[in-house]
Amino acid sequence: MSNNIGFITKIVGLSAFLSLAIKYGGPLLLIDEPFTESLNGLVWAIVVLPSVVIGLGLLVALKR
């Protein structure tokens, strides 16, 4: 049981770190105007992908 708690704690910590990196580090990236329209899908994938990976990791860990 403590092994699962440690894993979930690591996942939550990683998620919090990624969220803070996106929130505070994202505005530091300078993207020129013409590229913003084509990067909308990429930015969406960068924001959504960590949640999907974390969810899949939790599912795999809980099925063990």
N, C-alpha and C positions, 0 to 999 in steps of 0.2 A: 504494500500500500504506500509506503513512504517513497518507493521508487517512482510511482505514478505522480505523487505530489511534487517530487523534485522535477520530473519532466514537465509537468504543467507549469510549474514556477518558471522554468527556463523559457518555455514558449511564451508565457505572458510577459516576461522581461524582454525577450527579443522583440515581441510585438510593440511594446512600449518604446523601445529604443528606435525601431523603424518609424513609428509614428512621429516621434520627436524629431528624427532626422529629416523626415519629409516636411514636417511643419516648419521647422526653423532653418533647415538647410536648403529647402527648395527655393525660397525667394533669393538666395544668394547666387543661384544659377542664372546667368544672363542669357536669355534666348531672344534673338532678333525677331522683329515683327513678321517677316514673311514665313518663318518656320513654325510659328505658333499654331497655325491651322493644321498643318500636316502632323504635328506632334501631339494633337489631342488624344488620339488612340494610344500612343505610346505612354503618355502621362497616365491615362486611365488604367492601362495595363500595369504600370508601376505601382499605382495606388491599390489596385484590387488584387494583384498577384500575391503579395505577402499574406493576405487573409486567406486566400485559397490554399496556399502551401501550408499554412499553419493548420487550417481545417483538415486537410488531407493527412498531415502528420499526426494530429490528434486521433483521427479515425483509425489509422494504422496502429497507433500505440494502444488504443483501447481494445482493438480486436485481438491483441496478443494475449 
